[in-house]
């Protein structure tokens, strides 16, 4: 093996040790006792662990504020132990935190924690999502009347939908506004929230039941005709098309639609 390839292998083994504790690198470190070698490698692993805690604190700034430093550091340590990083880019390391909070008994009894993490992660994902042009009103106006029933829509890649059973968003808004007095609540029925990016800022709003259903149908590639028919569960048949058109207008204004899909 040439020196460049050997160096690459050694670097990979070192990285694996830092990320997961893989001991393969041990045999490649010469001249040290096992104890001293472990101490030296432990310095790197500990520094990386602190870096991961820092990353989680950045990605979940409001959750951090809600828990306080001590509890958040404990949570971060528990998460790191349960989900050792396998990412070369730590940006994605915290992606399973909400799932971890839901599935770990000591945290799951506080349902707002997982939903607060889910909401914060969605804001970050919306902000980092790929750029795409949004459909404009004049494009919608140009659709021929005979095409509307079979018209489908491609959602913008920044759009996210969440179903939350707690007042996690109210907690986020309170803490973001330097108010820590918002107590956790659990709702009888989940509330659907839309999260998206417009220009360079994330936005969010809650959805009424009919809009939540219609938006999920749109994302699932339902036709405009199917959406109108489904809305009859909430409005009279004679009003369904007008309600669907009103929702479509709001979605275009918000930039939630990236493309009109017209079947030839």
N, C-alpha and C positions, 0 to 999 in steps of 0.2 A: 504494500500500500504506500503510495507516495505521501510526502509530508503534508500536502494540502488536504488530502482525504483523511489522513490520520488526525489532523487538527480538527477537522469538521466532526469526526466521530467523537473525539475527546470533548469538544464543546457540547455536543448533543448529550453525552453521558453526564456531563456536569450539570446541564440544564435539567435533565431528568432527576438528578439528585436534589436539586433545589426545589423543583416542582413537586416531586412525589417521594423523595427519600430513597430512590432507587440506588442500591449500593455498588453498582457496576463500576463507578468512577473510583472506588476505593483502591482497587488494584493498580490504578494508573498514577497514584500519588506516591512518589518515592521518598524515602528518607525519614518518614514520620512514624511514630508509634500509632497504633490504632486509636488510642485515646486522644492524642493530639490532633490526628487527622479528623476524627469526629468533631472535635471542638472547632477546628477551622471551618469545616463544612457547615457546622451548625450556625456559625456566624452569618453565612450567606443565607441559609434557610430562614433564620429568624428575621433577617433584614427583608427578605422577600415576603414573609408572613406579615410584617408590619406594613409593607407596601400594599398587600392585598386588603388589609383593614382600612388603609387610607383610601383605596379605590372604592370600597364599599361605602365608606362615609361620604365620598363625593357623589356616587350614584344615588345614594339614599340619604340625602342631606336632611330632609324633613323627618324621616323615620329616626335618624340619628338624634335629632333635636327632641323628638317625642319620647324616646327612651332615655336619653341622657348618655353621657360618655361611658359610664361603667357598664350599664346594661347593654349598650350597643356593642362595646368591645367584647363582652361575653357572647353575644349573639354572633358577631363576626368570627370569633374563635370557633364556636360550635359549627358554623357554616363551613369554614375552611377545613375543619376536621372531617366533616361529612362529604364535602365536595372539593377535594384537592384540585387546584387549577390544572387544567390540561391545555389551556389556551396560551399561545405565544403572544397574543395581544390581550392584556388584562381588561380591556374595555368590556368584554363579554363575560367576565368572571361571575358577576352578580346576577346573571340571568335566571338562575333557579332559586333565588332567595325566597320569593313568594311561595313557591312550591314547598320549599324547606320549612317555612313558617307554618304552612297548613298541615304538614305531615309530622311535625315534631310536637309531641303532647305538651311540653312545657310552654310552647308558644301558641299552639293551636287553640287553646282556651281563650285567647285574646284575638278574636277573629279580625279585628281592625288592623293588626300588625301585617298580616299577609296581604290584605287589600290595600293598605297604604303602600306597601312595597310594590304590589302589582301596578298601582296607579303611577307611582314615581318612575318605575321602569318603562311604562308605556309612554310617559312624557319624553323620556330620553330616546326611546325607539322612534317615536314620531319625529323628533328633532333630527335624528341621524338617518332617517329613511332616505332612499334615493330621490333625487329631483325628478319631477315629471310635470309636464304642462297640464293644466286643468282645463276642462271643457268650458267654453265661453257661452254666454246666453245666445249670441247670434248663431252659433253652431246648432243649438237646440231648436231655435226658431226656423232653421233651414230644413229640418226633418220633414219629409213629405207626410201628409196625413195618413196615407195608406200603410206607412211603415211603422207607425207608433205601436201597434199591438204587439209586434214582434221585436221591438227595440230592446236591446240589452245594454248594460253599462259596465265599464271597467273601473273599479274603484281606484282612487289615488293611493299610491303605496304608503303614504304617511298616515292614512286613516286606520285607527284602531278602535275596536269595540270592547268594552268591559262590562261585566255584570257584577255589581257589588251589593252585598247584603248589609253593609255597615255604612256609617257616615264617614268613611275614610277620606272622601274628597273634602268634606267640611273640616275635618281635622287638618288636612293638608293646607287648606286655605287659611285657617286660623293661625297655624304655626308659621306659614309663609308671611303672614301679616303681623308676626311677633305677638300673637295671642295664644297662650297655652291653656286657655280655660275651656276648650271644647271637649266635653266628655264623650266617650265612645257610646254609640247606639247601634242596635241591630234591628233591621227592618223585617217586617213579616214577608215582604216580597222583594226580590232583587230589583235594583234600579240599573238600567242600561245607560252607559256613558259613552260618548264619542270623544276620542282624543285624536288630534290631528295637528299638522304644522301648516301655517300659512305664512309665506315669505320666510322670515327667519325666527319665528316664535311659535311655541306650542300653544294650542288652545284646547278647551274641553267644554262640554255641556251635557246635561242629562237629556234623555229622550223619553217622550211619552210612549205608552205601550204600542200604539199603532205605528209610530215612526220607527221604533226599535225593530218591530217585525219587518216593516217595509225595507229598512236599510239592510237588515240581514238577508232578506230576499234578493235585494239588488246585488249585494256582494256575492251571493250564491248564483248569480247569473240568471235570475228570474227575469222574464220579459216584463215590459211595462204593463201589458195586458194581464199577466198573472198577478202583478202587484195590485192593480186596480181590483181584481177579483178578490184577492185576499183581504183588502181593506174593508170589504163589505161586512166583516166581523165587527167593525167599529162604527161604520157610517152606513147610511142608506145607499142602496145600489146606485141611485141617481146622483149621489154626491161623491162616489168613490173616485171617479176620474178627476174631479176637481181637487179632491184631497191629495191624490197621487201627484198631480201637477204642481200643487203647492209645495209638497215635500221636495219634488225634483228641483223646483226653483231655489229652495233653501240649500239643497245640497250643491247645486252649481255655484251659488253665491259663496258658500263656505269653501269651495275648491275640493270637494270630496270625489268628484268624478274625473277620471283621467281620459276617458275615451267613450264615444258612442259606438256601439257595436251593431251595425246594420247588416242583417242577413240578405244576401243577394237573392 
